[in-house]
Each structure stands twice: as structure tokens, then as C-alpha cells.
Amino acid sequence: MDLEDIVSKIVNETEIGEEEIREKINLKQKELGGLVTSIGAAHIVANEVGVDLLESFSTIKESKIDAIIPNMSSVDVVGRVIQIFPSKEFNKSDNTKGRVLSVILADETGNIRVVFWGSDVLEVEDKLNEDDILRIKEGYTKENINGEAEIHIGVKARTVINPKDVNKEEILLPEHMKKKIIDLKEGMSSINVFFRVIQIYEVREFERENNKKGKVVNLVVRDETGVARLVLWDDDVGLVEKGKIKVNDLLSVKKGYVKMRYDEPEINVGRYGKIIVNPPEEDIVQIPEIQDVEKVERWNIADLKDGQLAEIRGTMLDIYDNITLFDRKDGKGMVVNGVIDDGTANMRAAFYDNMSEALLNITLAEADSRDITDKIQERKRKLLGREIIATVRVKYNDFTGRNELIVKGLNINPDPIIIGENLLKDLKS
């Protein structure tokens, strides 16, 4: 390699500018009393800054992540950092302190954990950010407790953050991480999803097995392919309580996981997940514009007909004490009945599954495992006489000879400002 090739390689593999590299080469020649050529000095400088010029003669290419297996002694890879875990201090066997930090690295074939130790933690802790490109040279791999490979940065290994010879746009995320709602299936994890909030339910407090209190809130979200439920836990609930997440906001969920409940996908943002409210335009440029949710026309209860889908605004007149649990092919179901009155008429309403959970502020598991009579009575005292807005399907009951309501959507905390605006629109029309 000639001098220009060496300088170019150092520039591409480090964050050092060309002018500084040439200055280092000149200083190295002077330091050695002129007993080395500029090319020889460049070789020494390259070695000092961690660039192996012999790699230029190697035919070994950087591995794709899906090709990395446990117990490899030398791994070269380049990928995008999708998650950084805080560093931790630990006690070594010689009673000294050690430090460890790990990140998740991804390319289009998959993702893998990368582990830094000791002084290498200091090299990346304040310099490496999520979405940076990271090149690793001569890392080694171990098998983790899940039987998967993870890369460790050892004595021989070198890392380069955002190498200049790598086009960031060419390092794609794994395809399995980017999902539309229509593609969501039970058990999916580490998924990235974009969607719009169309409904927010009441924040619910609960008690964990360790007697500690927790919080959870359910949201209904949609993209251009379908509708799903988003579940936020504990600290993330604060985004709703503080008004940072509102109806019609765009959300980006990173590293979420999926459960199926009542044949509906439920996206959870767990301990390692991340939620971004109204992400920057450059992050959502690939998402087709989501059309406004189709409006369901508001009707008086007295005017409803069999089979009609309608929105009603009324008062919760009664909630029946008896909850019915029943078996489905995919598990248990739950239904509770009540009465809604809007001043023109009142009608029996059936709340199934997640609608019964929202109405009673309990889960199916709670209803199935213990006596919740007192909790229902407390909930009734809170809700009876309260104004609600519900999306309902009207169904004729052959046994009673009357129409009944099947509740499809429920808002027990309607925004009075929105209600007022809608009333003004109705009056004008």
C-alpha cells in the first residue's frame, strides 16, 4: 500500500481527520530521527490508532449477523445499534470492581447482543448512540443462557463508531422487526410498529404478586392495515396521565411484543421496549398517510334499528352484578350486562371481553380467580349516573322480543370540550 492508501484507510476506519493523520506521521518520522520512511511511519501510526493494514490483503469479508454462531474466535461484523443497556458495576473474583455494558446490533438478517468489558466500556459509553453504525473487528462469541450467540469485545477486538466507508442507509433493520398491524401474530417480539391512536381507555391500578402497585392503560390504535390494542405499563402510563399521548397522535413502538386476546392483536411495550410520540418526519416518511377513522353516526336510542352500527351518548343507568364467564375455542370469554339511557329511551347493553374489562376495570383473570363482588359494587358507585359515549351494534333478542346493544367501543371519560364542539356542530346542522 502506498502512503495515500494508508492515510485513506485510517480516515475511513477512525474518527481522525486526514490533516491530523498526516501530522502524526510527520511527528513519528521526527521522533525516530528520520530513520523511517513516511510509509513506515504511517504503518506505525495505523497500528497505534487500531487500524490493521494487513486486513487489506485478507479475502475474509464481514459476516452477516445470522451467520454468527457461538464459540467463534474472530468475528468481523458491521451493523446498526438498535438498543443500548446501561453499564453495570460488578465485583471480580480478585475483589476489584469491573464494568460491563451491552448493546443490540442489527443488520437486515437479524440482531445480536454485543458485550463490552472494563476500559472498553469507557470507550463507547458516552460516544455510542442508538441508530449509530458500529463496526467490530476480531470480536469473539459465546453462547448465552438462551443458547444464542453474543459477541464479546476482547483484548484483540477493535470497534469503530460510524465508519466513514459505510453508508448508513445501506445498513437496514431486520425485516421481521418492521410490522404492520395486519401481520401481527401471537408471540412476536422485538417488533417495530407505527400507528395512530384512535381511543384511550381509563388508567387502571392493580396489585402485583409481590404486593407492589402497578399501573396499566389500554389504547386502541390503527395503521392503514388494521386496528390493534396497545398496552402501556407503569412509567409509560405517565405519558397518558400527563397528556403527552392523545387521540390522533402518531406513535412509534420499538421492541414491542404481541399477545392475541379475543382474536385481536395486543401490542405491549415491556421493560426493554421504547415508545416515541409523534416521531420526527424522517422516521415516518415510509408510512402511507393514515386516513381519519371512519365516523360512526350519532343516534338516539329510541331511533335505533336491528343490525345498525351507531354511536350513542347517554348515562350508565345500571350494571348487573352477575358476570358470565364462558369457554371459547381459544380460551375463556366474559360478558356483563347493563342499561344505558339517553333521555329518549333506555336499552339493555352487553359488554363482552375487553369491553367488560374496560367497564368494570378488572381483567378476565381477576374475574376467574377470585370473588370480585366488592370491586363491582365499588365500580357501580363510580359509574352509575355518569355520562358515557359508546359505539354499539343493535341486535334483536328473540327471547325478550326487544332490541339490545352489543358494545363495540366505550369511552367512560368523554372530553367535555369535544362533546361541546360536537353539540355546536349538531345545532348548526
N, C-alpha and C positions, 0 to 999 in steps of 0.2 A: 504494500500500500504506500502511496506517496503521501506527502505532508497534507495536501488538501483533503485527501480521502480520510486521513486520521482525524483532522480537525472537524470535518463534516460528521463523522461517526460520533465524536464526543458531543457535539452540539445536539444531535438527534437523540442521544440516549441520556442526556443530563439536562439540567436547567441552567447550565452555564452558557453564557453568550460567547460568540466567536472571538470577539476582541479580548475577553478575559482569558480564553484558552491560549491564544497566541502570546499573550503577556506571560502566562505561566510557563510556556515553552521557552521563551527568551530568558526568563529568570532561572529556569532549570539549567540552560546552557551555561549561564554566567556562574551559577552555583558550582558547576562541575568544571569550571576553569576552561571552558571551551574544548574539553576533551571528548565531547559527544556531538554528533550532528543534530540538526534540527529535527530530523525524523526520529533519531534515537531519543532525544529529549521528549518528543511528542509521545513515544511509546511509554516513557516513564510517567508522564502526566496522565495519560489514559489509565494506566494501572492505578495511580493514586486516587483518581475520581471514580474508580469502579467500572471502567469500560474495558472489556476483553477484546482486544483486536484480533485474537486468533479465531473468534467466532465467525469472522468474515470468510474463513476457509472451510467452515463446517457446513454440511448439507442438511443438518438437522433443523427442522422448522419448529416454530412454536406450536404447542399442542392445543387442540380444541378441548374445552372443559369436559365434554362427555367421554373423551379418550383417556382421561387421567384416572388411574387406579391406585389403591393403597400400595405402600412399600416401594415406590419409585425413588431412586436415589438422586435423580436430577431431572427437574421439570422446568421447562420454559413455557410461559403462557402470558397472554395479554387479554384483559377483559375490562368490563365496566364495574365500578364499585356501586352496588345497589343497597348496601346496608353496612353501617359501622357500629360495633358494640363498644360501650365504654371500657376503658382499660381497667384491670383489676390488679391489686397487690396481693401477694401470697408469700407464705413462709417456705423457704427452701429447706432441704434436709440438713444443710450446714448452719441453719438458724439465721441466715441472711434473708433479706427481702428480695423478692422477684416481682416482675411485672409482665402481664400478658394482655394482648389486645387482639381482637379478631374482626375480620370483615367478610362480607359475602361478595364474591366476584362472579360476574356472569358474562357469557357471550351467547350467541344465538343457539348454542347446543345445550346449555344448562347453566347451573350455578354451583359454586363450591366455596367452602369456608377456607380462609387464609389466616394463619395464626402467626403473630409477631411476638418475640420474646425480648426481655431485657432492654438493652440500648436501642434495639431496632424499633421498639415501641415509641421511643422519643423521636425517632427519625420521621415517623408518619403521623403521630397523634395530633399535632397541630397543623399539619400540612395537607393531609388527605381528607377529601370531602366526598360525600355521596355524589355519584354521577361522574367522578373523575375516572380517567383511564389509568390502569395500573399494569405495568409490565414487570414480570417476575423472571429472573434468570437463576437457574440452579437451585430452586427450592426442592424440598424432599416431601414425600407424602406419607401419611399414617392412616390407619383405619380408626374412625371414631366409634363411639358406643352404638351407633346405628348401622355399623358395617359399611359406612360410606367413606370415600377418600376425602382428606383435607390436606391442604398444603401448609407446610411449616417453613418459616424463613430461618435457615440455619446460618452457620458461620460463613459458608461459601456463597450463600444466596445474595443477590442484589435486586433492588427494586427501583423502578423509575416511574414517577408520577407524571401523567400526561406527556408521554414521549412525543417529540416533535415529528417523528416519521410515521405516526399513526393518526389516521383520520378518525376523529371521534364518532362521526356519523356512521362509520362502517362497523363499529362495534355495536351490534344490535342486542336487544334483550331477548331472552329465550321466548320463543313463540308461545309456549304453554303458560307464560305468566300474563300475557295480554289477552283479556277475555271480554266478550260481550255477554250480556245477561242471558241471552238465549243459549249460550254454550255452557252455563254453569251446571255442575253435577255434584252430587254428594261426595264429600271427602276431598275436594280440590283444595290445595293450599298454595301459598306463595303466589297468589294471583294479583294482577293489577287491573283495576276496573275504573272506568269513568261513567258518571251518570248524573242525573238531575234529581233533586229532592222534590217530591210531589206531596208528601204528607209527613207530619211529625206527631208521634203519639206522646202520651204522658210519661215523664220520667218516673221510674219505679225504684224504690229502695227494697233491698232484700237482705237476708241474713245468711252468711256462708256457714259451712260445717264447722269452721273454727270460731264461730260466733262473731266474726267481724262483719260489719255492714258493707254492702256494696250497692252500686247504682247501675241501672241499665235503662236504655231508651231505644225504642224501635222507630225506624223511619221507613217510609215507602219511597223507593227510588225507581227511575226508569232511564233506559237509553233508547236508541232507535230500534232495538230488537225486542224489548220486553220490559216487564216490571219485576222487581225483587224487593226483599226486605233487607234493610241494613240495621245491624245491631251494634250499638256502641256501649262500652263498659267503662265504669269508674271515671278516670280522668277525662276520657274523651266525651263523657256525658256533659262535662262542663261547657263544651262547645255549643251545646243546645241551650243549656241553662243560661249562659251569658249572651245568647242571641247571636253567636258567631256563625251558627248554621241555621238557615231559614229556608222556608219553602221557596223553590225555584233556584236555589243555589246549585252550582256545579261542584261536585266532589270528585276527588281522585283518591282511591284507596290503593295503597301499596302493601303487598304481602298479606292480603286478607285470606280467609279460609271459608269454605262453604259447607253448610248443612242444608238438607232438604226438610222442610216442615210443611205438612199439608199440601204436598206436591208443588210447593213454592220455594225457589232458592232463597236462602238466608245467608247474607254476607256478614261475617264477623270480623271486626278489627281487634285482634288479640294483642298479646303482650309485645310481639315483635312487629306488629303492623303499624301503618302510618296513614293518616288521613290529611289531605290538603284541601282546604276550602277555596273555591274559585281559583284554581291554579293558573299560572301565567299563560298567556295566549300561545306561547311557543310549545307548551306542554299538551295543549288540547287541539292543536291545529289539524291533527289527523281525524278528529272525531266529527262525523257528519252532524250538522246542526240538528238539535232535538226539537221537534215540533212541540208546541204547547199541548198540555194534556187536554184531551177532548172533554169539553164541558158537558156534564150531565144536567139536564134542565131541572130547575126547582119546581116542585109541585106541592099543592095542598094535599094532605092525606085523604080528604073527602073525595078528591077527584081521581085517585089512583085506580088503575085498571089491572086486571090479571096479566102477568107477563111483562109489565112495564119496568124499565130501569129509570130510577128517578133520584133526585136529591131532595131531602126533606129537612126542614128546620123546625124543631119542636122541643118539648120538655119531656124529660125522663119521668114518667108517671109512676112506674113500678118496676121492680126487678124481682123475679120469683126466686125463692130460696133454694129450690132444688136444682142442682147441676146434674146433667145427664152425661155420663161417660160411656162411650161405646167403642167397639172394635172396628178398625178398618183393615184393609189388606196390608197397608204399610205402617200400621201401628194404631194407637188409640186416637179417638176424637172426643170433642167436648162441645156441649151446647147448653146455653142458658137462655131463658125467655124473659121478656119484659114487655112493657107497654109504653108507647110514645104518643104524645098528644100535641097537636099543633094549633089548637083553637078551632079548627074546622071539623076535626074528628080525632078519635084515638084508635090505635091498631096494635095488635099483638106483634111483637118483633122477636125473631130468633137470631141469636148471636152464636155463630159456630166458630170453633177453633181459635184462630188468632183474634177474632173479633170478641169472643168471650174473655180471652186473656186481657185484651185492652179494656173491656168494660169493667171487669172485676179486679183488675190489677193483680192478677195471680197467673201462675203458669199451670199448664196441664199437669206437670209433675207434682206440683204442690197439691192440686185438687185430688190427685190419685193417691197421694201418700199419707195425708193427714186430714183431720177434721178442720175445715175452714169456715164453719158456721159463723163464728165471731167475726172473722175477717169480712165475710159477705155482708153481715149486718152493719159493720162499720162503713163499708163501701156504699151501701144503700143510703145511709145517713148523709153521706157526702154528695151523692149523685141525684137523689130524688128531688125533683123541682129544678134541676139545673138544665139550662138550655144546651142542646147538642145539635150537631149537623151530621146527617148520615146519608150515605149512598145505599139505596135499597133496591132489591128485586121483589116485585109483588108476586105472590103465589097464592092461588086459591086452595083452601083446605077443604077437601071433600068431607072430612069428619065433622068439622064445625059449620061448614057451609058459609065460610067467610074468607075474605082476603086476609093474608098475613104478610109480614115483611121479613125478608131474608137480608140481614145487614151485610153489606159488602165493604163498606168503608165507614169509619167512625171518627168524629172529631168532638171530644168532650170538653175541649178548651178553645172554642172558636174565638178568633181575634175580633174584638168588638169594632175595631176600625174597619176591617174588611166587611163585617156584617153591615155596618153603617153605609159603606160605599155601595154595597150591593142593593141595599134598600133604596138609596137615592137613584140608582140606575133603574130599579123596578118602577119607582114613582115617575121618573122621566119618560119611561116607555109606556 
